[in-house]
Amino acid sequence: MKTNENTLSIFALGGINEIGKNMYVIQYEDDILVIDCGSKFPDESLMGIDLIIQDISYLKENQEKIRAIIVTHGHEDHIGGIPYLLKQINMPIYASRLTLGLIELRLKEHGLLRNTELQMVTGDSKLDFGTMQVEFFKTHHSIPDCLGIVFQTPQGAIVHTGDFKFDFTPVNDDNADIHKMAEIGRKGVLLLLSESTNAERPGFNPSEQLIGEHIVDAFQKARRKIFISTFASNVSRVQQIVDAAEKTNRKLALLGRSMVNVVKVASELGYLTVPEGMLIEKHEINRMDPERVAILCTGSQGEPMAALSRLSSSNFRQVEVLHDDTVIFASSPIPGNEKSVSRIIDNLYLLGANVIYGSGSETGMHVSGHACQEELKLMLTLMKPKYFIPVHGEYRMLHHHKLLAESVGVESENIFVINNGDVVDLTDKVARQTRSIQAGHIFVDGLGIGDVGNMVLRDRKLLSEEGMLVIVLKVGKSDGQLIADPDTISRGFVYSRDAEELMSEINDLVIKTVATLEKANGNRQNIIRQSIKKEVDKFLYARTKRRPMILPIIIEM
């Protein structure tokens, strides 16, 4: 991507038209600043994929221009991709105290901490990156230490809100700096990037304090063990759970590596207060009266390997959900996770548990950390931007945010609803969107990064839907002729013992196909494989209306 001199360019490599893997880029001449680098969990269609991160081809091509990555807060969809980015491009990281603590955890896991420059910032920090200066303002979200960012550029002020909501009675006195937001708007904002997750929801979010009251009430009414699940990074919610356990004289066990890690970091940095002697190990749970135990666990989004999912299927060593235990979901499903969460809730009911879930101000156990419509309008009114880009949301959310911006006075032609990779250029303080760069998904599967593409996923989908048929042929090394009957193995297609006649017909067809090729002097291995696949596929579809993956294996003897 070539930029004109004195042109400021803004684009996203993730976080637009999707929930997750946020990454935004601001470039002026030879200076590039990156905002956030998150990851995204796969849905059920991406079989075997562990994580989704950004395609950073553009950043790799221009890595000598990158000055830093600036992180708004410590949620996975904003920091989860940082280790994978740093393995390819080393750059300094600027973030708040708690956010840096959570980033350090990720870097330790990947062996990157020693070689990474980490710089702490606050709402009062000011940074100079040559052609751009950066300032911050405190925001409120479902994790402490969140920051909005102001980029002072030769074109004007560019503001990125990060994730936020307005809670005027927050827990832990984690107040947003509304006065500073108003001052930034008074000085003039050329372009605003603001999150859109709850742009469809009217009104204001209820206060987080209501949830603490509901949790205490549920703890007091519970008869046996309590299992409660929330986002590990929702430190204020974790504090409310700790407080409820203390008020009801229960010990607290932590299940799930991310929960253990976040509680450790937040406690060490002073963001979480846990009474001495409250925490117990999982092997101590069954030794205590069930009325004196609470278990805080991961898995509120239905992740198959997380603690709550394994508990719901009675697949967690040393800990069981028993009849009359209480299970509380102190969260709501992220869009796309509803089916997985519903499946866990069903399984918990089958185990005889009392399950409490749902949002709302009356009895709900969760309020969103993202701004609803009136809060989004408040941010727009405070900032008074000339241009506006709604970010962090699926298309319908971006569209509703556009309508909200129009309702508070932003001109329709000054609002850009874009896709990842679309570039908004600002020249002479005039914004245009006329070009795009490469952007997309990179899949992480085990230790492999980017080595699983559409072809592999298509094969996995085929295997899961139709199964596989392996046909093993032993042929002579000199003449290529069959020296034994084929051995046909079915996996996920039909159970061989119940389909002996079908297996016999397949073997006869393979023998016939190979014999035909011999007469035609076509006994080379690649020709044999292709011919067997074609003939067996045609035969099986006619007989079963199924198309398993067919894998001929030829062994020369």
Backbone torsions as a table, in degrees:
resi	resn	phi	psi	omega
1	MET	NA	119.4	176.6
2	LYS	-98.2	136.7	179.0
3	THR	-113.6	145.5	174.8
4	ASN	-71.6	153.1	176.2
5	GLU	-60.6	139.9	-179.0
6	ASN	68.7	19.4	175.7
7	THR	-104.7	131.5	174.7
8	LEU	-99.5	128.9	-176.9
9	SER	-117.4	137.3	-179.2
10	ILE	-131.7	132.1	176.5
11	PHE	-156.9	166.9	179.5
12	ALA	-116.0	139.7	170.4
13	LEU	-102.3	-2.1	176.7
14	GLY	-175.4	154.8	175.7
15	GLY	102.0	-2.5	176.7
16	ILE	-116.7	132.6	-173.0
17	ASN	64.9	27.1	177.3
18	GLU	-164.2	161.7	171.0
19	ILE	-105.2	114.0	177.8
20	GLY	120.3	174.4	-178.7
21	LYS	41.1	49.3	-178.3
22	ASN	-64.5	134.6	172.5
23	MET	-161.6	122.6	-179.4
24	TYR	-126.0	149.1	-173.9
25	VAL	-130.2	133.2	173.6
26	ILE	-120.7	127.9	-178.9
27	GLN	-130.4	130.8	170.7
28	TYR	-129.9	115.7	-176.3
29	GLU	53.0	-117.0	-175.4
30	ASP	-101.5	20.5	178.5
31	ASP	-116.1	124.3	177.8
32	ILE	-121.1	130.4	172.9
33	LEU	-119.3	135.9	-179.3
34	VAL	-107.5	134.4	177.5
35	ILE	-109.3	116.1	176.0
36	ASP	64.5	157.8	175.0
37	CYS	-155.9	85.0	-174.0
38	GLY	-95.7	175.5	173.5
39	SER	-123.5	170.6	-177.4
40	LYS	-138.7	138.1	177.8
41	PHE	-81.9	144.5	-177.5
42	PRO	-76.3	156.8	171.2
43	ASP	-91.1	-176.4	-173.1
44	GLU	-65.9	-20.4	-178.0
45	SER	-74.8	-19.3	-177.4
46	LEU	-97.6	77.2	-169.7
47	MET	-67.3	125.1	177.1
48	GLY	83.7	-8.7	-179.7
49	ILE	-75.5	134.4	-178.7
50	ASP	-90.4	-34.8	-170.8
51	LEU	-158.1	152.3	174.4
52	ILE	-119.3	129.6	177.6
53	ILE	-126.8	-178.2	-173.6
54	GLN	-85.7	152.3	166.4
55	ASP	-80.3	112.3	-175.1
56	ILE	-106.6	30.8	-179.3
57	SER	-53.6	-43.8	-178.5
58	TYR	-62.9	-41.5	-179.6
59	LEU	-66.3	-38.3	178.4
60	LYS	-65.1	-37.8	178.7
61	GLU	-69.2	-22.3	-176.1
62	ASN	-124.8	30.9	-171.9
63	GLN	-65.5	-24.1	178.6
64	GLU	-69.2	-14.4	-179.5
65	LYS	-94.3	-10.6	-174.3
66	ILE	-77.3	124.2	-178.4
67	ARG	-93.4	-34.7	-176.4
68	ALA	-175.3	165.0	165.1
69	ILE	-112.9	130.7	-178.9
70	ILE	-113.2	126.2	-171.7
71	VAL	-110.3	130.3	-175.9
72	THR	-77.7	-37.0	-179.7
73	HIS	-167.7	178.2	-165.8
74	GLY	-98.4	18.8	176.6
75	HIS	-75.3	153.5	-176.1
76	GLU	-57.9	-35.9	-178.3
77	ASP	-74.2	3.8	175.8
78	HIS	-124.8	-17.1	179.1
79	ILE	-126.5	-11.7	-171.4
80	GLY	-63.5	-22.6	-179.4
81	GLY	-93.8	-2.8	-174.7
82	ILE	-59.7	-45.0	179.7
83	PRO	-59.5	-37.4	-178.7
84	TYR	-71.7	-32.2	175.1
85	LEU	-67.8	-46.4	-175.7
86	LEU	-68.5	-24.5	176.1
87	LYS	-66.5	-19.9	-179.1
88	GLN	-109.1	-33.7	-179.7
89	ILE	-138.8	118.3	176.9
90	ASN	-84.9	132.2	179.6
91	MET	-154.5	153.2	177.3
92	PRO	-69.2	150.3	-179.7
93	ILE	-117.1	129.9	176.8
94	TYR	-114.9	125.9	-178.7
95	ALA	-161.3	168.0	178.5
96	SER	-73.1	173.7	-170.9
97	ARG	-61.8	-52.0	-179.5
98	LEU	-66.4	-40.6	179.5
99	THR	-59.6	-42.9	177.2
100	LEU	-62.8	-38.3	178.4
101	GLY	-61.1	-40.2	178.9
102	LEU	-72.6	-35.7	176.6
103	ILE	-64.8	-40.7	179.0
104	GLU	-57.0	-38.8	177.2
105	LEU	-56.8	-47.3	-179.1
106	ARG	-64.0	-42.1	-177.3
107	LEU	-67.8	-35.8	176.0
108	LYS	-62.3	-43.7	-179.4
109	GLU	-59.9	-32.9	-176.7
110	HIS	-99.8	4.6	178.5
111	GLY	68.1	32.6	-174.9
112	LEU	-113.4	-5.7	-170.6
113	LEU	-62.1	-41.9	-174.3
114	ARG	-62.5	-32.0	-174.2
115	ASN	-100.5	11.3	-177.0
116	THR	-112.8	133.6	177.2
117	GLU	-87.3	119.5	-179.4
118	LEU	-114.9	127.5	-178.4
119	GLN	-124.3	126.8	-179.5
120	MET	-86.5	138.6	176.2
121	VAL	-128.4	162.2	176.1
122	THR	-130.2	-177.7	177.7
123	GLY	-65.3	-14.2	-179.4
124	ASP	-103.0	-0.4	-175.3
125	SER	-71.1	151.2	173.3
126	LYS	-134.0	132.2	-177.4
127	LEU	-124.0	148.3	179.5
128	ASP	-120.0	119.3	178.2
129	PHE	-120.1	47.3	176.3
130	GLY	77.5	-99.7	-177.5
131	THR	-79.8	-10.5	179.9
132	MET	-131.0	138.1	173.1
133	GLN	-112.3	146.4	-173.5
134	VAL	-123.8	133.0	173.1
135	GLU	-126.2	169.7	-175.5
136	PHE	-133.6	161.3	169.8
137	PHE	-143.5	143.0	-177.8
138	LYS	-72.0	136.5	172.9
139	THR	-123.6	171.0	178.3
140	HIS	-117.1	136.2	-179.1
141	HIS	-150.4	-166.7	-177.6
142	SER	-88.9	15.8	173.6
143	ILE	-144.1	141.7	-179.6
144	PRO	-66.9	167.4	171.1
145	ASP	66.0	42.4	178.5
146	CYS	-93.0	144.5	-176.8
147	LEU	-131.9	139.5	162.9
148	GLY	-91.9	158.8	-173.6
149	ILE	-125.1	137.1	174.1
150	VAL	-115.6	122.6	176.8
151	PHE	-103.5	112.1	175.3
152	GLN	-88.2	112.2	-174.7
153	THR	-121.7	164.7	176.2
154	PRO	-58.9	-22.5	178.3
155	GLN	-84.6	-24.3	-176.6
156	GLY	142.4	-175.6	-176.8
157	ALA	-83.3	128.9	174.9
158	ILE	-112.9	128.3	-176.9
159	VAL	-117.8	131.9	172.0
160	HIS	-117.0	121.8	-172.9
161	THR	-76.9	-22.0	-163.8
162	GLY	64.9	-170.0	175.0
163	ASP	-82.1	139.9	-176.1
164	PHE	-158.4	164.8	163.0
165	LYS	-151.6	170.2	176.5
166	PHE	-110.3	110.4	176.4
167	ASP	-119.8	112.1	-174.1
168	PHE	-85.2	-5.4	172.5
169	THR	-131.3	62.0	-174.2
170	PRO	-72.8	155.7	171.4
171	VAL	-76.6	155.7	179.1
172	ASN	61.9	17.7	178.8
173	ASP	51.7	37.3	-178.2
174	ASP	-89.9	74.1	-173.1
175	ASN	-85.3	143.7	171.1
176	ALA	-77.3	148.5	-178.9
177	ASP	-91.2	79.9	-177.0
178	ILE	-66.8	-35.1	179.9
179	HIS	-61.8	-40.7	179.4
180	LYS	-68.7	-38.1	176.4
181	MET	-59.0	-44.5	-179.7
182	ALA	-63.9	-37.4	179.0
183	GLU	-67.0	-40.0	176.8
184	ILE	-60.7	-44.5	178.3
185	GLY	-64.6	-37.1	-179.9
186	ARG	-64.2	-36.6	179.9
187	LYS	-73.6	-21.8	176.9
188	GLY	113.8	123.9	176.8
189	VAL	-118.6	119.2	179.7
190	LEU	-73.7	-45.1	-177.1
191	LEU	-143.5	136.6	178.6
192	LEU	-116.7	131.4	168.1
193	LEU	-109.0	120.1	-174.4
194	SER	-133.7	141.7	-176.0
195	GLU	-67.3	153.5	-169.6
196	SER	-128.7	10.4	-169.5
197	THR	-53.2	-43.1	-176.7
198	ASN	-108.0	28.8	-177.0
199	ALA	-65.6	-16.2	178.1
200	GLU	-87.2	-13.5	-173.5
201	ARG	-94.5	123.9	-178.8
202	PRO	-72.9	163.2	171.1
203	GLY	77.8	-156.7	179.1
204	PHE	-112.0	155.3	170.2
205	ASN	-69.5	143.0	168.2
206	PRO	-64.0	161.4	179.6
207	SER	-73.1	147.0	176.5
208	GLU	-60.7	-26.6	-178.4
209	GLN	-61.2	-31.0	178.4
210	LEU	-61.3	-36.2	-177.8
211	ILE	-66.6	-39.2	177.4
212	GLY	-58.4	-40.4	178.3
213	GLU	-64.4	-41.7	179.9
214	HIS	-66.0	-38.2	179.7
215	ILE	-64.9	-43.8	178.1
216	VAL	-61.0	-43.5	180.0
217	ASP	-60.7	-43.5	179.7
218	ALA	-66.1	-38.6	178.5
219	PHE	-63.6	-39.5	-178.1
220	GLN	-68.6	-30.8	-176.8
221	LYS	-88.1	-17.4	-175.9
222	ALA	-66.3	139.7	-175.9
223	ARG	-93.4	-34.5	-176.0
224	ARG	-126.3	-142.7	180.0
225	LYS	-62.5	150.9	174.7
226	ILE	-116.4	127.0	168.9
227	PHE	-109.3	128.2	178.6
228	ILE	-133.4	131.8	-175.5
229	SER	-121.7	136.7	176.1
230	THR	-152.7	175.3	174.2
231	PHE	-64.4	130.7	-179.9
232	ALA	-58.7	-33.1	-176.1
233	SER	-81.9	-5.7	178.1
234	ASN	-81.1	77.3	-170.4
235	VAL	-62.8	-37.7	179.6
236	SER	-65.5	-36.4	176.4
237	ARG	-67.8	-40.5	176.9
238	VAL	-61.0	-40.9	178.1
239	GLN	-61.8	-40.0	178.4
240	GLN	-63.9	-36.5	178.3
241	ILE	-68.5	-42.0	175.9
242	VAL	-59.8	-44.3	-179.7
243	ASP	-63.5	-40.1	179.5
244	ALA	-66.1	-39.3	177.6
245	ALA	-63.2	-40.3	179.4
246	GLU	-65.5	-42.7	-178.5
247	LYS	-65.9	-28.4	-177.4
248	THR	-104.4	12.3	174.5
249	ASN	58.8	46.4	176.7
250	ARG	-113.8	143.9	169.5
251	LYS	-80.4	158.1	-174.8
252	LEU	-124.6	125.5	174.1
253	ALA	-108.3	146.5	179.6
254	LEU	-110.2	128.6	177.1
255	LEU	-121.2	130.3	-179.7
256	GLY	110.0	128.7	-175.3
257	ARG	-59.6	-42.5	-177.9
258	SER	-65.6	-36.6	178.4
259	MET	-65.2	-45.6	179.2
260	VAL	-60.3	-44.5	-177.4
261	ASN	-65.8	-45.1	-177.3
262	VAL	-67.5	-42.1	178.7
263	VAL	-61.5	-39.6	179.6
264	LYS	-63.6	-48.8	-177.8
265	VAL	-66.2	-47.3	-178.0
266	ALA	-63.0	-35.9	178.3
267	SER	-68.9	-44.3	-179.0
268	GLU	-63.6	-33.5	-177.9
269	LEU	-89.8	-1.4	176.1
270	GLY	86.9	12.2	179.0
271	TYR	-90.6	-9.2	-177.6
272	LEU	-139.9	132.4	179.7
273	THR	-114.9	113.8	179.0
274	VAL	-114.8	121.9	-179.6
275	PRO	-57.7	143.7	179.7
276	GLU	-61.0	133.2	178.4
277	GLY	86.6	-2.2	-178.6
278	MET	-75.7	-40.3	-174.4
279	LEU	-76.8	135.5	176.4
280	ILE	-126.0	162.4	177.7
281	GLU	-85.5	159.3	-175.3
282	LYS	-64.1	-29.5	-179.7
283	HIS	-71.8	-11.7	178.5
284	GLU	-88.7	-11.7	-173.3
285	ILE	-59.2	-48.9	-175.1
286	ASN	-73.3	-11.0	178.5
287	ARG	-83.5	-13.0	-173.8
288	MET	-106.6	159.4	173.4
289	ASP	-61.4	133.5	-178.4
290	PRO	-58.3	-27.4	179.6
291	GLU	-72.8	-5.4	-177.2
292	ARG	-115.8	18.0	-176.5
293	VAL	-129.3	138.1	168.2
294	ALA	-129.0	143.0	-178.1
295	ILE	-122.2	118.7	178.3
296	LEU	-99.0	120.4	-171.1
297	CYS	-135.4	163.4	174.5
298	THR	-85.8	171.3	174.2
299	GLY	108.4	15.1	-177.7
300	SER	-67.4	-13.5	-179.9
301	GLN	-104.0	12.0	175.4
302	GLY	80.1	16.3	179.7
303	GLU	-59.9	127.8	-170.1
304	PRO	-61.9	-30.5	-177.3
305	MET	-99.9	1.5	179.9
306	ALA	-76.1	165.7	-171.2
307	ALA	-58.9	-47.1	-174.3
308	LEU	-65.8	-38.3	177.5
309	SER	-62.2	-43.7	179.8
310	ARG	-68.4	-36.5	176.0
311	LEU	-63.5	-40.3	-177.0
312	SER	-67.5	-22.9	178.6
313	SER	-104.9	16.6	179.7
314	SER	53.7	43.2	-175.1
315	ASN	-125.6	33.8	179.4
316	PHE	-120.9	119.5	-176.9
317	ARG	-63.7	135.9	173.0
318	GLN	78.7	-14.7	-176.7
319	VAL	-130.5	135.5	179.1
320	GLU	-132.4	147.0	167.2
321	VAL	-90.0	119.1	-176.3
322	LEU	-112.3	169.4	179.9
323	HIS	-55.8	133.2	178.6
324	ASP	77.6	-0.4	168.4
325	ASP	-65.8	155.6	178.3
326	THR	-107.8	131.5	177.2
327	VAL	-120.4	124.8	-176.4
328	ILE	-116.5	127.4	172.2
329	PHE	-95.9	102.1	178.9
330	ALA	-93.5	52.2	180.0
331	SER	-167.2	172.1	172.4
332	SER	-125.9	153.3	-175.7
333	PRO	-65.5	135.4	168.5
334	ILE	-66.4	142.1	178.3
335	PRO	-49.3	128.0	-177.3
336	GLY	105.0	-18.5	-178.3
337	ASN	-100.6	2.1	-172.5
338	GLU	-58.8	-42.8	-177.3
339	LYS	-64.8	-42.9	-179.2
340	SER	-64.3	-41.5	179.8
341	VAL	-66.6	-42.7	179.2
342	SER	-60.9	-37.7	179.6
343	ARG	-64.0	-40.4	178.8
344	ILE	-66.5	-42.3	179.1
345	ILE	-60.9	-43.7	176.9
346	ASP	-58.8	-45.8	-179.5
347	ASN	-62.2	-37.5	179.8
348	LEU	-67.4	-39.4	176.0
349	TYR	-63.3	-38.9	178.4
350	LEU	-62.5	-29.1	177.4
351	LEU	-79.3	-4.6	178.4
352	GLY	89.8	13.9	-178.4
353	ALA	-79.4	156.2	170.3
354	ASN	-92.3	112.1	-172.4
355	VAL	-106.3	130.2	179.2
356	ILE	-118.9	124.0	-178.8
357	TYR	-153.9	166.5	177.4
358	GLY	113.9	157.8	-179.8
359	SER	-105.1	170.9	175.1
360	GLY	132.2	165.5	-175.0
361	SER	-88.5	-14.9	-175.9
362	GLU	-84.6	-60.0	-176.7
363	THR	-128.7	-2.7	-173.0
364	GLY	-65.1	155.9	-179.6
365	MET	-104.5	11.9	-177.1
366	HIS	-153.0	139.3	163.6
367	VAL	-123.8	147.4	-176.2
368	SER	-69.2	151.4	173.7
369	GLY	-91.3	4.5	-175.9
370	HIS	-111.5	144.1	-175.4
371	ALA	-64.5	134.5	171.5
372	CYS	-86.1	-175.2	-168.6
373	GLN	-57.3	-46.5	-176.8
374	GLU	-67.7	-31.6	177.1
375	GLU	-71.6	-38.0	176.2
376	LEU	-64.0	-40.4	177.7
377	LYS	-66.3	-35.5	177.3
378	LEU	-62.6	-44.0	178.3
379	MET	-61.4	-44.9	178.7
380	LEU	-61.5	-38.8	-178.9
381	THR	-69.9	-37.3	178.3
382	LEU	-67.8	-41.1	-174.1
383	MET	-83.6	-29.9	179.2
384	LYS	50.2	54.1	-175.9
385	PRO	-75.1	151.1	170.9
386	LYS	-77.0	-44.3	179.6
387	TYR	-116.6	153.8	-175.4
388	PHE	-143.6	133.6	173.6
389	ILE	-123.9	109.6	172.9
390	PRO	-71.9	133.8	-177.2
391	VAL	-131.3	177.6	176.3
392	HIS	51.8	71.3	177.4
393	GLY	175.1	161.2	174.6
394	GLU	-77.2	168.7	-167.1
395	TYR	-57.2	-41.8	-178.1
396	ARG	-62.4	-34.5	178.7
397	MET	-68.1	-43.4	177.5
398	LEU	-60.9	-40.4	-179.9
399	HIS	-63.7	-45.5	179.6
400	HIS	-64.4	-35.5	177.8
401	HIS	-66.6	-36.1	174.9
402	LYS	-58.7	-44.6	179.7
403	LEU	-64.3	-38.3	177.7
404	LEU	-63.5	-41.8	179.2
405	ALA	-62.4	-41.9	177.8
406	GLU	-61.9	-37.0	-176.9
407	SER	-67.3	-22.7	179.0
408	VAL	-104.3	12.2	168.8
409	GLY	109.2	1.9	176.2
410	VAL	-77.9	129.9	-178.5
411	GLU	-63.1	137.9	-176.4
412	SER	-57.5	-40.5	-178.3
413	GLU	-72.1	-9.1	178.7
414	ASN	-98.1	8.9	-179.7
415	ILE	-111.0	128.9	-176.6
416	PHE	-114.6	107.9	172.4
417	VAL	-94.8	104.9	-168.0
418	ILE	-119.6	176.2	174.3
419	ASN	-109.2	165.2	172.2
420	ASN	-56.3	130.7	-179.7
421	GLY	97.5	-20.4	176.8
422	ASP	-71.2	132.4	-175.1
423	VAL	-103.9	127.7	171.5
424	VAL	-101.1	117.5	-179.9
425	ASP	-101.4	137.4	176.6
426	LEU	-117.5	113.1	178.0
427	THR	-127.4	128.8	-176.2
428	ASP	53.3	36.6	177.2
429	LYS	64.4	21.6	175.7
430	VAL	-115.7	129.1	-176.0
431	ALA	-98.3	138.5	175.5
432	ARG	-141.5	149.9	174.7
433	GLN	-125.3	103.9	-174.8
434	THR	-131.0	-3.6	-173.9
435	ARG	-148.6	169.7	-177.3
436	SER	-141.6	161.1	172.7
437	ILE	-121.8	173.1	179.5
438	GLN	-68.3	130.3	176.2
439	ALA	-152.1	151.7	-179.9
440	GLY	171.2	-162.1	-177.0
441	HIS	-101.0	142.3	166.8
442	ILE	-120.7	130.5	-176.6
443	PHE	-96.8	135.2	174.7
444	VAL	-105.4	122.5	-179.6
445	ASP	-131.6	104.4	-174.5
446	GLY	63.2	-125.2	177.5
447	LEU	-89.7	-6.0	-178.3
448	GLY	-85.6	133.4	178.0
449	ILE	-121.3	111.3	176.4
450	GLY	82.3	3.3	-179.2
451	ASP	-92.7	-0.9	173.8
452	VAL	-109.2	114.9	-179.5
453	GLY	-117.9	-163.2	-175.0
454	ASN	-63.4	-34.7	-179.2
455	MET	-65.5	-43.5	179.4
456	VAL	-65.5	-43.0	179.4
457	LEU	-64.1	-36.2	177.1
458	ARG	-63.7	-41.9	177.8
459	ASP	-63.7	-41.0	179.2
460	ARG	-64.2	-39.5	178.7
461	LYS	-64.3	-43.4	179.1
462	LEU	-61.8	-44.0	179.5
463	LEU	-61.8	-39.7	-178.0
464	SER	-71.6	-28.7	-176.0
465	GLU	-93.4	-37.7	-171.9
466	GLU	-118.6	-15.4	-179.5
467	GLY	84.9	-166.8	-174.7
468	MET	-141.6	145.4	176.0
469	LEU	-124.5	117.8	178.4
470	VAL	-102.9	125.6	-179.7
471	ILE	-116.0	112.0	-176.6
472	VAL	-100.6	124.1	179.4
473	LEU	-118.8	134.2	174.3
474	LYS	-105.8	120.4	-176.4
475	VAL	-125.2	156.0	176.8
476	GLY	-70.1	138.8	-177.3
477	LYS	-69.1	-31.3	-175.5
478	SER	-85.7	-41.6	-173.9
479	ASP	-112.3	-8.7	178.2
480	GLY	73.3	9.8	-178.8
481	GLN	-86.3	149.3	177.3
482	LEU	-62.3	134.0	177.8
483	ILE	-114.8	2.7	175.3
484	ALA	-160.4	160.4	176.6
485	ASP	-62.9	148.5	177.1
486	PRO	-62.0	154.3	175.5
487	ASP	-114.8	112.3	-175.8
488	THR	-104.8	124.7	-176.4
489	ILE	-118.7	126.5	-179.9
490	SER	-104.9	132.3	173.3
491	ARG	-133.0	111.1	178.5
492	GLY	76.9	7.9	179.4
493	PHE	-106.3	-69.3	171.4
494	VAL	-139.2	155.7	175.9
495	TYR	-80.5	116.6	-168.3
496	SER	-55.7	-39.7	-176.4
497	ARG	-67.5	-25.8	178.4
498	ASP	-92.3	0.7	-176.8
499	ALA	-136.9	42.9	-176.8
500	GLU	-62.8	-36.5	-180.0
501	GLU	-65.0	-43.4	179.1
502	LEU	-63.7	-43.4	178.5
503	MET	-61.2	-39.0	178.8
504	SER	-64.9	-40.5	179.2
505	GLU	-66.4	-38.0	177.7
506	ILE	-62.8	-44.5	179.9
507	ASN	-62.2	-41.7	177.7
508	ASP	-61.6	-40.4	179.6
509	LEU	-65.6	-39.1	179.7
510	VAL	-65.1	-44.7	179.0
511	ILE	-59.9	-44.5	-179.8
512	LYS	-63.2	-42.8	-179.0
513	THR	-63.5	-45.2	-179.8
514	VAL	-64.2	-40.3	179.1
515	ALA	-62.4	-40.7	178.3
516	THR	-61.3	-40.7	-180.0
517	LEU	-68.6	-34.1	178.3
518	GLU	-62.7	-43.4	-180.0
519	LYS	-64.2	-29.2	-179.3
520	ALA	-92.0	13.0	-177.4
521	ASN	54.5	35.2	-178.0
522	GLY	-117.3	49.5	-173.8
523	ASN	-95.8	18.1	175.4
524	ARG	-68.8	148.6	-169.2
525	GLN	-60.6	-42.5	-178.2
526	ASN	-65.2	-36.5	178.4
527	ILE	-67.9	-41.3	178.5
528	ILE	-60.8	-47.1	-178.6
529	ARG	-59.5	-49.7	-177.0
530	GLN	-63.5	-40.2	-178.7
531	SER	-67.0	-42.4	178.2
532	ILE	-62.6	-45.8	179.0
533	LYS	-58.0	-44.4	-177.9
534	LYS	-65.3	-47.3	-175.2
535	GLU	-71.4	-41.5	-179.5
536	VAL	-69.2	-38.8	177.2
537	ASP	-60.3	-46.3	-179.7
538	LYS	-62.8	-41.4	-179.9
539	PHE	-65.7	-45.9	-176.4
540	LEU	-68.0	-37.4	179.3
541	TYR	-66.4	-38.0	177.9
542	ALA	-66.0	-35.7	-176.6
543	ARG	-85.9	-35.4	-170.5
544	THR	-124.2	-10.2	-173.0
545	LYS	57.6	31.5	175.5
546	ARG	-123.9	153.4	178.6
547	ARG	-130.1	78.1	177.2
548	PRO	-68.4	162.3	171.9
549	MET	-71.9	128.2	-177.5
550	ILE	-108.3	122.4	-175.3
551	LEU	-123.8	94.0	175.7
552	PRO	-76.4	133.3	176.8
553	ILE	-121.4	123.7	-177.5
554	ILE	-109.5	124.1	179.5
555	ILE	-113.0	118.5	178.3
556	GLU	-84.6	135.1	-177.5
557	MET	-130.8	NA	NA
